[in-house]
Amino acid sequence: MNHRAWDRRTILKQAAATGVAAGLARTGFALQSAKAPAIERVVLVSFAGGVRSRETIQTPGNVPTLMAMAKDGVTYTRARSSNLGHFGAALSMFTGISEARGIRENARGGDPTMFEYVRKDLGLKAGDVWIATSGGAQQTNFSHGLHADYGPLFGASTLDGDGLFNADFKAILAAYGKPRTLGAEEQAALDRMRRACQTQAQGDSRAAAPDAESAARIERYILDELSGGTADLRGANAADAKALRVARNVVSIFRPKLTAVVLQQADIAHGSFNGYVEIIRQNDAALGELWSAIREDPALAQTTAVFVCPEFGRDSDLNSRRGLDHGDGSEDLNFVSCVAWGGPFQKNKVVTDDVRVIDLCPTVCSLLGAKARLARGKNLPQLLA
């Protein structure tokens, strides 16, 4: 019989350890040591537009940032995509369900997204969950679905980088300046900027207005961005670079639980292989700015997880225009590489077993303590140390 005295300190320590273990069990993961830092925030970068592994982890010189993340994290070399249409394949990443949607469809899906699961289960505000996009109105559909149990009340705050930080809005700010006491014209300018920051679906009677504090912070953020350098980004990947810059600043300023970035400009590959490779290189550099901002912030470095994954790859062979389409059914097209980086993740781990892009949704939700109830993916294996 153990006659050890159970004083108050011992009891508290035991209760704390039990609580940690129970929390990890609820998420579907198990850490070897309770001392490992817990994941408090997740950043998911959808390297969309169709990006092959050949031009990323198989050509390290193109993606030094991604390779550095891989060396300090976990790489899944065979992540199977869901389908071959950009919209449906990228949406699948967020719902955990293979979405049979065409490349030009522009409507919300019926399935809940990871944003809705996390907000509802954790009781989060709109300012705690963000998505930054580069592909225009179509990609804003990723912020939430239309499922009766979830929907716009639990959607992500949405910033379309190219639509918000463009010349027109910058001209508004230049004309009126940062408002001190708002006149009618200044108020009208701010109203236009607020509408560009679509925290909820327009015209949906169920959509909840953001709370006053979140609205004020969003307003200040918009004004600071417009007077900063985001609108001046140029180059072949300008829209993608703006989305990544927006995400970098959102993560640094708002410190949300979940931030997603959706890229798109690699789709230039249809007409130019060289242009596609240049987009990959430039986006990797912009990803480096986001990653550096996380690592250099003591409040984020040990508690933030980052996932980077394309929605699908590209054909094995060049087309007649010396570009790359996406329709040959090859492994180059159907399997992509996913990189995961974060405090409790394994280091320099390469997983060659088949996983699925739809596994990202339940994995992200589990790490944050939510449950992707309708998702059909599974938690990514061999992730935690």
C-alpha positions as CSV (number, residue, x, y, z in Angstrom):
1,M,0.0,0.0,0.0
2,N,1.3,3.5,-0.9
3,H,1.3,5.7,2.2
4,R,2.6,8.8,0.4
5,A,1.0,11.9,1.8
6,W,-1.3,13.6,-0.7
7,D,-0.9,17.2,0.3
8,R,-2.7,20.1,-1.5
9,R,0.2,20.8,-3.9
10,T,0.3,17.1,-5.0
11,I,-3.4,17.0,-5.5
12,L,-3.3,20.1,-7.7
13,K,-0.4,18.8,-9.8
14,Q,-2.3,15.5,-10.3
15,A,-5.5,17.3,-11.3
16,A,-3.6,19.5,-13.7
17,A,-1.9,16.6,-15.4
18,T,-5.2,14.8,-15.6
19,G,-6.8,17.8,-17.2
20,V,-4.0,18.1,-19.8
21,A,-4.4,14.4,-20.7
22,A,-8.2,14.7,-21.0
23,G,-7.9,17.8,-23.2
24,L,-5.5,16.0,-25.5
25,A,-7.7,12.9,-25.6
26,R,-10.7,15.1,-26.7
27,T,-8.7,16.4,-29.6
28,G,-7.8,13.0,-30.8
29,F,-4.0,13.5,-30.3
30,A,-1.7,12.2,-27.6
31,L,1.6,13.9,-26.7
32,Q,4.4,11.9,-25.1
33,S,5.1,14.6,-22.6
34,A,2.7,17.0,-20.9
35,K,5.5,19.6,-20.9
36,A,5.3,20.0,-24.7
37,P,3.8,23.4,-25.7
38,A,0.1,23.3,-26.6
39,I,-1.1,24.6,-30.0
40,E,-3.2,27.7,-29.4
41,R,-3.3,29.0,-32.9
42,V,-3.2,27.5,-36.4
43,V,-2.3,29.1,-39.7
44,L,-3.3,27.2,-42.9
45,V,-1.9,28.3,-46.2
46,S,-3.7,26.8,-49.2
47,F,-1.0,27.0,-51.8
48,A,-3.7,26.8,-54.4
49,G,-3.6,27.3,-58.1
50,G,-2.2,23.8,-58.7
51,V,1.3,23.2,-57.5
52,R,3.3,20.1,-58.2
53,S,5.8,18.5,-55.7
54,R,8.3,18.5,-58.6
55,E,8.6,22.3,-58.3
56,T,8.5,22.5,-54.5
57,I,10.1,19.9,-52.2
58,Q,11.6,18.1,-55.1
59,T,13.4,21.3,-56.2
60,P,14.5,22.8,-52.9
61,G,16.1,25.8,-54.6
62,N,12.6,27.1,-55.5
63,V,11.2,27.0,-52.0
64,P,13.9,27.7,-49.3
65,T,11.2,28.8,-46.8
66,L,9.1,25.6,-47.3
67,M,12.2,23.5,-47.0
68,A,13.3,25.2,-43.8
69,M,9.8,24.6,-42.4
70,A,10.0,20.9,-43.5
71,K,13.3,20.4,-41.8
72,D,11.8,21.8,-38.5
73,G,8.5,20.0,-39.0
74,V,6.6,17.2,-40.8
75,T,6.3,16.6,-44.5
76,Y,3.6,14.4,-46.1
77,T,4.9,13.6,-49.5
78,R,1.7,11.8,-50.7
79,A,-1.4,13.9,-49.9
80,R,-4.2,12.9,-52.2
81,S,-6.3,15.7,-53.7
82,S,-10.0,15.6,-53.7
83,N,-10.8,16.6,-57.3
84,L,-9.4,18.5,-60.2
85,G,-11.4,21.8,-60.1
86,H,-9.7,24.7,-58.1
87,F,-12.8,25.8,-56.3
88,G,-14.0,22.4,-55.2
89,A,-10.6,21.1,-54.4
90,A,-9.7,24.1,-52.2
91,L,-13.1,24.0,-50.6
92,S,-12.5,20.4,-49.7
93,M,-9.5,21.4,-47.7
94,F,-11.7,23.5,-45.4
95,T,-14.7,21.2,-45.1
96,G,-12.9,17.8,-44.9
97,I,-15.3,16.5,-47.6
98,S,-14.5,15.9,-51.2
99,E,-16.6,18.7,-52.8
100,A,-17.7,18.0,-56.4
101,R,-17.8,21.5,-57.6
102,G,-16.7,22.9,-60.9
103,I,-13.8,25.3,-61.5
104,R,-16.1,28.3,-62.3
105,E,-18.8,27.7,-59.7
106,N,-19.4,30.7,-57.4
107,A,-21.7,29.7,-54.5
108,R,-21.4,28.6,-51.0
109,G,-21.4,24.9,-50.2
110,G,-23.7,23.0,-47.9
111,D,-21.1,21.6,-45.7
112,P,-19.6,23.3,-42.6
113,T,-16.0,24.6,-42.8
114,M,-13.3,24.3,-40.2
115,F,-14.0,28.0,-39.3
116,E,-17.5,27.2,-38.3
117,Y,-16.5,24.1,-36.3
118,V,-13.9,26.1,-34.4
119,R,-16.0,29.1,-33.7
120,K,-19.1,27.2,-32.6
121,D,-17.2,24.6,-30.4
122,L,-14.9,27.2,-28.8
123,G,-17.4,30.0,-28.6
124,L,-15.2,32.4,-30.6
125,K,-15.9,35.8,-32.0
126,A,-15.5,36.7,-35.7
127,G,-12.3,38.5,-34.9
128,D,-10.8,35.2,-33.7
129,V,-11.1,33.4,-37.1
130,W,-9.9,34.9,-40.4
131,I,-9.4,34.0,-44.0
132,A,-7.3,36.0,-46.5
133,T,-7.9,35.3,-50.2
134,S,-6.3,36.3,-53.5
135,G,-8.9,34.9,-56.0
136,G,-11.7,37.4,-55.7
137,A,-15.4,36.8,-54.9
138,Q,-15.3,33.1,-55.6
139,Q,-12.9,32.4,-52.8
140,T,-14.8,34.4,-50.2
141,N,-17.3,31.4,-50.3
142,F,-14.7,29.5,-48.3
143,S,-15.5,31.5,-45.1
144,H,-18.6,29.4,-44.2
145,G,-21.1,27.0,-45.7
146,L,-24.9,26.9,-45.5
147,H,-25.4,24.0,-43.1
148,A,-28.4,24.6,-40.8
149,D,-26.4,23.9,-37.7
150,Y,-23.6,26.2,-38.6
151,G,-23.6,28.8,-41.4
152,P,-22.8,32.5,-41.4
153,L,-23.2,33.0,-37.7
154,F,-20.0,31.0,-37.3
155,G,-18.1,32.1,-40.4
156,A,-14.6,33.5,-40.7
157,S,-13.8,37.2,-41.1
158,T,-12.9,37.5,-44.7
159,L,-10.3,39.8,-46.3
160,D,-9.8,39.7,-50.1
161,G,-6.4,41.2,-50.4
162,D,-6.6,42.3,-54.0
163,G,-10.2,43.6,-53.6
164,L,-9.5,45.5,-50.4
165,F,-6.0,46.9,-50.8
166,N,-6.3,48.3,-54.3
167,A,-5.7,51.6,-55.9
168,D,-9.3,52.8,-55.4
169,F,-9.3,52.4,-51.7
170,K,-5.8,53.8,-51.3
171,A,-7.0,56.9,-53.3
172,I,-9.9,57.3,-50.8
173,L,-7.5,57.4,-47.9
174,A,-5.2,59.8,-49.7
175,A,-8.1,62.1,-50.4
176,Y,-9.6,62.1,-46.9
177,G,-6.7,61.0,-44.7
178,K,-6.9,59.1,-41.5
179,P,-10.0,60.3,-39.8
180,R,-9.8,62.2,-36.5
181,T,-13.3,63.6,-36.3
182,L,-15.4,61.9,-38.9
183,G,-17.3,64.1,-41.4
184,A,-20.0,62.8,-43.7
185,E,-17.5,62.1,-46.5
186,E,-15.0,60.4,-44.3
187,Q,-17.7,58.3,-42.7
188,A,-18.8,57.3,-46.2
189,A,-15.3,56.3,-47.1
190,L,-15.0,54.2,-43.9
191,D,-18.3,52.5,-44.7
192,R,-17.1,51.5,-48.1
193,M,-14.0,50.0,-46.5
194,R,-16.0,48.1,-43.9
195,R,-18.1,46.6,-46.6
196,A,-15.0,45.3,-48.3
197,C,-14.1,43.5,-45.1
198,Q,-16.9,40.9,-45.4
199,T,-17.1,39.4,-41.9
200,Q,-20.4,37.8,-42.9
201,A,-22.4,37.0,-46.0
202,Q,-24.2,39.9,-47.5
203,G,-28.0,39.6,-47.5
204,D,-28.2,36.8,-45.0
205,S,-30.7,37.6,-42.3
206,R,-29.0,35.2,-39.9
207,A,-25.6,37.0,-40.1
208,A,-24.5,38.5,-36.8
209,A,-22.9,41.9,-36.9
210,P,-19.4,42.0,-35.4
211,D,-19.1,43.2,-31.8
212,A,-18.1,46.9,-31.3
213,E,-14.6,46.1,-30.2
214,S,-13.9,43.8,-33.2
215,A,-15.3,46.3,-35.6
216,A,-13.1,49.1,-34.2
217,R,-10.0,46.9,-34.4
218,I,-10.9,45.9,-38.0
219,E,-11.4,49.6,-38.9
220,R,-8.0,50.6,-37.5
221,Y,-6.4,47.6,-39.2
222,I,-7.8,48.6,-42.6
223,L,-6.7,52.2,-42.2
224,D,-3.2,51.1,-41.2
225,E,-2.9,48.7,-44.1
226,L,-4.1,51.2,-46.6
227,S,-1.5,53.7,-45.5
228,G,1.2,51.1,-45.4
229,G,2.8,49.1,-48.1
230,T,0.3,46.3,-48.9
231,A,-1.4,48.3,-51.7
232,D,2.0,48.9,-53.4
233,L,2.9,45.3,-53.8
234,R,3.6,44.5,-57.5
235,G,4.8,41.6,-59.6
236,A,3.4,38.4,-61.0
237,N,2.2,37.2,-57.6
238,A,0.9,40.5,-56.4
239,A,-2.6,39.2,-55.4
240,D,-1.0,36.2,-53.6
241,A,1.6,38.4,-51.9
242,K,-1.1,40.7,-50.7
243,A,-3.1,37.8,-49.2
244,L,0.0,36.6,-47.4
245,R,0.9,40.1,-46.2
246,V,-2.7,40.5,-44.9
247,A,-2.4,37.2,-43.1
248,R,1.0,38.2,-41.6
249,N,-0.4,41.4,-40.2
250,V,-3.7,39.8,-39.0
251,V,-1.7,37.1,-37.1
252,S,0.6,39.7,-35.6
253,I,-2.1,42.2,-34.6
254,F,-5.2,40.2,-33.8
255,R,-3.5,36.9,-32.8
256,P,-6.5,34.8,-34.0
257,K,-7.1,31.2,-33.2
258,L,-7.4,30.2,-36.8
259,T,-6.1,32.1,-39.9
260,A,-6.3,30.7,-43.4
261,V,-4.7,32.0,-46.6
262,V,-5.9,31.0,-50.1
263,L,-3.5,31.6,-53.0
264,Q,-4.3,31.2,-56.7
265,Q,-1.8,32.7,-59.1
266,A,0.2,29.5,-59.8
267,D,-2.6,28.8,-62.2
268,I,-0.6,30.8,-64.7
269,A,1.0,27.4,-65.4
270,H,-1.6,26.7,-68.1
271,G,0.2,29.2,-70.4
272,S,3.7,29.4,-69.0
273,F,5.8,26.9,-67.0
274,N,8.5,29.5,-66.3
275,G,5.9,31.9,-65.0
276,Y,4.4,29.3,-62.8
277,V,7.8,28.5,-61.3
278,E,8.4,32.2,-60.7
279,I,5.1,32.4,-58.8
280,I,6.1,29.5,-56.6
281,R,9.4,31.3,-55.8
282,Q,7.9,34.6,-55.0
283,N,5.1,33.0,-52.9
284,D,7.7,31.1,-51.0
285,A,9.5,34.4,-50.2
286,A,6.2,35.9,-49.0
287,L,5.5,32.8,-46.9
288,G,8.9,33.5,-45.4
289,E,7.7,36.9,-44.1
290,L,4.6,35.3,-42.5
291,W,6.7,32.5,-40.9
292,S,9.3,34.9,-39.6
293,A,6.6,37.1,-38.0
294,I,5.4,34.0,-36.1
295,R,8.8,32.8,-35.1
296,E,10.0,36.2,-33.9
297,D,7.0,36.9,-31.7
298,P,7.4,35.2,-28.3
299,A,3.7,35.0,-27.9
300,L,3.3,33.0,-31.1
301,A,6.5,31.1,-31.7
302,Q,5.9,28.1,-29.5
303,T,2.1,27.9,-29.7
304,T,1.3,28.4,-33.4
305,A,1.1,25.6,-36.0
306,V,1.4,26.3,-39.7
307,F,0.2,24.0,-42.5
308,V,1.1,24.6,-46.2
309,C,-0.6,22.5,-48.8
310,P,-1.7,22.8,-52.5
311,E,-5.2,21.8,-53.5
312,F,-3.9,19.6,-56.3
313,G,-0.8,19.3,-58.5
314,R,-0.2,19.5,-62.3
315,D,0.0,17.2,-65.3
316,S,3.2,15.2,-65.7
317,D,4.0,16.6,-69.2
318,L,4.0,20.1,-70.7
319,N,1.2,21.1,-73.0
320,S,1.6,22.6,-76.5
321,R,2.0,26.1,-75.0
322,R,4.9,24.9,-72.8
323,G,2.7,25.1,-69.8
324,L,1.1,22.6,-67.4
325,D,-2.6,21.8,-67.3
326,H,-4.4,19.6,-64.7
327,G,-6.3,16.8,-66.2
328,D,-4.1,13.8,-67.0
329,G,-4.9,11.8,-63.8
330,S,-1.2,11.3,-63.1
331,E,0.4,11.0,-59.6
332,D,1.9,14.5,-60.3
333,L,-1.6,15.8,-60.4
334,N,-3.4,13.7,-57.8
335,F,-0.7,13.8,-55.0
336,V,0.8,16.9,-53.5
337,S,3.2,17.6,-50.6
338,C,1.9,19.0,-47.3
339,V,4.2,20.6,-44.8
340,A,3.3,21.0,-41.1
341,W,5.3,23.1,-38.7
342,G,4.7,23.8,-35.0
343,G,6.0,23.5,-31.4
344,P,4.9,20.0,-30.5
345,F,5.3,18.6,-34.0
346,Q,8.0,16.1,-35.0
347,K,11.2,17.6,-36.5
348,N,12.5,16.7,-39.9
349,K,9.9,14.0,-40.2
350,V,9.0,12.7,-43.7
351,V,5.8,10.6,-43.9
352,T,5.5,8.7,-47.2
353,D,2.2,6.9,-46.4
354,D,-0.8,8.1,-48.3
355,V,-2.9,10.8,-46.6
356,R,-5.6,13.1,-48.0
357,V,-5.9,16.8,-48.4
358,I,-9.3,16.5,-46.6
359,D,-7.5,15.4,-43.5
360,L,-6.4,19.0,-42.9
361,C,-9.9,20.0,-41.7
362,P,-10.2,17.5,-38.8
363,T,-6.6,17.9,-37.9
364,V,-6.8,21.6,-37.5
365,C,-10.0,21.3,-35.6
366,S,-8.6,18.7,-33.3
367,L,-5.5,20.7,-32.5
368,L,-7.6,23.6,-31.4
369,G,-10.0,21.5,-29.4
370,A,-12.9,21.4,-31.8
371,K,-14.6,18.5,-33.6
372,A,-15.2,18.4,-37.4
373,R,-18.3,16.3,-37.0
374,L,-19.3,16.0,-40.6
375,A,-15.8,15.8,-42.1
376,R,-14.8,12.6,-43.8
377,G,-11.0,13.0,-43.3
378,K,-8.9,11.8,-40.4
379,N,-6.3,13.4,-38.2
380,L,-2.9,13.4,-40.0
381,P,-0.7,10.6,-38.7
382,Q,2.7,10.9,-37.1
383,L,2.3,14.6,-36.5
384,L,3.1,15.0,-32.9
385,A,6.4,14.2,-31.2
